[in-house]
Amino acid sequence: MTENIPRWDLSVLYSSPDCPEMQKDMQSLSAQVERFCVRNKGKLAQVTPETFGKMIADYDAVETKMQKIQAYAYMNYAVAMNDQKNVDFYKATNQKTATLNDKLLFFELEINSLTDDQIKEKMTDPSVQKYASWINRIRSGRDHMTDEKTEKMLADHALQVDQAALDLYQKTMNEIDFRLDGQHVSEAQLNAAAYSNDMGLRHKAGMAMDKGLKEHIDVFTSVTNTIAQSRQKEDAWRGYKTPMEFRNKSNQVENEVVDALVQSVSESYPDVSHRYYALKAKWLGVDKLEYWDRNAPPAGVVQKKYTFEEAKNIVLSAYKEFDPEIGKIAQEFFDQNRIDAEPRAGKQGGEFAQPVYDGKPFIKMSFSGTSNDVLCLAHELGHGIHYVLSEKQGALNGDMPITLEETASIFGEMLAFQHMLKNEKDPKQRFALLADKTSRTMLTTYRQIAMHHYEEEVHNGVRQKGELKAQDLNAIWSKTQQDALGPAVINDDRSSASWANVPHLLHTPFYVYGYAFGECLTSSLYQVYESGKVPDFATKYKEMLSKGASERPAEMLKPFGLDASKPDFWKQGLGVIKGYVDRLETLTDQLGMDQSKSKIPVSLIHKSKSAGR
């Protein structure tokens, strides 16, 4: 009997894209925007602090309603991209909300036009002080904002040019006829095969992915150039000096801090990621790993499979052991059908947690029963718990940068991992769990920084040459990946188009370093928790999450004695990851996991009939 893996129920938001409630809310939103413009445009400099506070509250209410509509449209689309009705609704919603946002542009521009003395005077009212962090974020970028006409032009360009390029990208990905053993398979199925313990399946899936991507490489190259050229034009208008400076501003983090993170991770390549992949080659009994073996489980261990119910119980137990309130919040995601974990055709690959500021958050993933899926469930629930605890902040103070966004998710993943490790008695299964966790950490830290280097080279290359060719992009990808993977991984032309399968690089340029930021930050935070040095840690942790984006990351870390501005901060987090590799190195010898010492061909050690995630 097939297991019942949940689908979410979005009807708590809207019963369908064309339901009366959706039409009513869209009309109401348009009316709210019009009223806001009529009442407030051109008047900010003259109003009292109390009136300014009312303006911001009204603006927050508009953004909250708009975000609810956008969230529903996106979630409805993400699980049924093969339904043209959903696709059309998603595009139409983006068009409508973009038009409304154009009308609202004046408000942030007028906030930035105030002098420091004027803003200081308006900040005297408590209703304004509530939004101090948001105001500071807006004003931190005022040197890079243009006039209203130019801002509308840039927004229109993003909608007409960038969105068209992104739509073309997604349409092309959806239409690729990936073939595995002569059968059509989805992108998600090929990605899942990378976690299989069947080496032959991994390699065939990897080659199928590469073949499918390269058949459409001209489209992906054109989209990449379009996005990079748009970034260049906007940076020129705004006066940003480097391609990633705009992202650092939005992430509320200084350029120097990001540089220190990137440098620390890059310098640790040989001692951490290179050693890890050399170990994995031993586990698989090969001299070198193929690119498609990076996420493979160790050979010699029968890969443990979990039902969704088992995964649910593991994750809920881990959260409840940490804190009953957090456990209760996690439980509600299951009880209220706010998780979509069923793999199916037409469903977007990957996973996410979607905040809904006028409602409750939802989670999307595709569950296939691996330990990686269990940790993924814990990760996305961490995001969801963060959104619930911070829901009182509203849309403006709740819109978190990735430098804060990944904290609760990675912390929750760590809780689940430690729970699984503690309750697993089989030494080899414990080894497999540690190996799987380390693989995830390599992806969120070392792979992300490798992709960050790829982005830097691509964007700088476009600025120098005007346009890059497919072979340029392939070469940059292979080089930056090889730097991170090390000599134990074969990384040649058979995997050189893999950049085309990373939509983050197009949708949100220079977003990826935030994952490494979050991993290292949370590793340090978890060390503080384990040490017991901070009394009532869980209460302080919930207080931090409840603040949303109402404080800068540096301020939120102070109660835990952490300072991201110190040179050794990143090395402390990376030390946790190095510790995993050290333990795996020792256990490899103790448990006899070095398959290179066996005379049995690795392909015969263990093969599974089904692919893991």
C-alpha positions, 0 to 999 in steps of 0.5 A: 500500500502506498504511503499517504504523504501529505498535500497542503490545503491552500483553501484557508487562503483562497479556494481557487485562483478565480474565487470571489474572495480572491477577486474581492481582495484584489479589488480591495488591495487596489483601492487601498493603494489608491487611498494611500497615494491620495492621502500621503503622496508629497506630504511626508515632510510636513506631517507630525510624528504620530501621522507618520506612524499611521502612514507606515502602519497603513503601508504595512497593511497594504504590503501584508495584503499584497504578500498574501495574494502573491504567496497564494499565487506562487504556491498554487503555481509551484505544485502544479506548473503543468497546469496552464491556468495556474501559470497564467494566474501566477503571471497575471498576479505578478503583473498586477502587483508590480503595477501597484508597487509602482504607485507605492514607490513614492513612499520610500523615496520620500522617507529617504528625502528627509534630512537626518534631523527630520527623521530624528524628530519623526522617530520620537513617536512610539508608533514610528519607533516600532518600524525603526529597523525598517526605516534604517534599512530603507535609509541605508540605501538612500545613496543608491536610490534614484528619483521616482521616474527612474525607479519606475523605469527600473521596476518596469525594466525588471518586470518586462525584461528580467521577468520575461527572461526568467519565464523563458528559463522556467518554461524551457526547464519544464519542457526539457525531455530528460531521458533515463533508460529511454523513459521520460523523467522529471528534473526532480527525479534526476536530482533525487537519483544523486542520493541513490546508493546505486552508482550506475543510476547516479551516473546515468541520471547525471549524464541525462541531466547534462544532456538535457541542459546542453540541448538548451544551453543557448537559451540558458546562456541568453537568460544568464547574460540578460540577468547579468546585464540588467544587474550591471545597468541597475548598479550603474544607475544606483552607483554600486561599485561591485555586483554584489554590493546591492545584496549586502545592503539588503542583507543588512551586512557589511561588505567586509563581513561577507568578504571575511566569510567568503575568504574563511570558507575558501581558505578552508577548502583543503582541510575540510571539503577536499578531505571530505570528498577524498573520504567519500571516494574511499567509502565508494571504493574508487580512486576518484569520485565522479561529479555525480557521486558527491551526494552518494551515501556510503557503500557498505551500509544499507540505506535506511528508509523512513516513512513520512510518519516516522520522519514526522515523529522524529522531527516533532520529538526533536523540537518538543525536547528542545522547547514545548512551545516550539514543538506545538508550533511545529505540530500545527503544520501537520494538523492544519495541512500546511505541508506539501511533501508528496512527489508528483508530476508538475511540481517544482523541484526543491523545497521552501517555506512560504511566509504568509503575513496575513495567515500561517506559513506553509512548507513545500518539499518532495519526500522520498524517505531518506535521512536527508528528507528527514533533515529537510523536513526539520529544516523547512519547519525551522523556517516555518516556526521562525515565521510564526514566532515573528508574525506580529512584526507584520510585512515590513519588519517580518521580511528577513534577509537570508543572513537571518532567514537561515538561522532557525532552519539550520538550528532545527535541522541540527536538533533533528540530526542530534535526535536521530544520532542519539536514538540510533544504536547501529554504529554503521547507521550512525556513521551514515547519518553523520556522513549524510549531515556532513554532505548537507553541510558541504552543500550549504557551505562549500558548494554555496561559496563555490557558486558565489565565486561563479557569480562573481566571475560571471557578472564581472565577465559580463561587465568586461566583455558585454556578453559571455558564451556558453563555453565561458560559463561552463569553464567558470562553473567547472573551475569554481566547482573544482576549487571547492571539491578538490582533487578527489572529484572528477569535474569535467565537461560532462558536468560543466552545464550544471550552472543552468540547473540553479535558478537562485543564480538567476532569480536572486543574484548573490543570494547563495552566500547567505546559506554559508552565512547561516550555516556558520552562524548557526553552528556557532549558536548551537555550540553555545546551546550545547555548552550550557553557558547561556541560561534559559537558552530556549527563551532567548532563542524564541525572543530572537526569532520573534524579532523577525527583521526588526533588529540587525543580525549583530544585535540579535546575537549579543545575548548569546555572546557572539560577534560576527565582526570578529575575525575568528567568528567564521572559523568557529563555525567552520570548526564544527564542520571540520569536526564532522570530517575529523570524526568521519575519518576516525570512524572510517578506520574503526568501522572498516568503511574504506571500500578501496581496501576491498577486492569486491567491485564497488558496483556490487557492494550494494544496489538499490532498486529505488532512488533516494532523494 
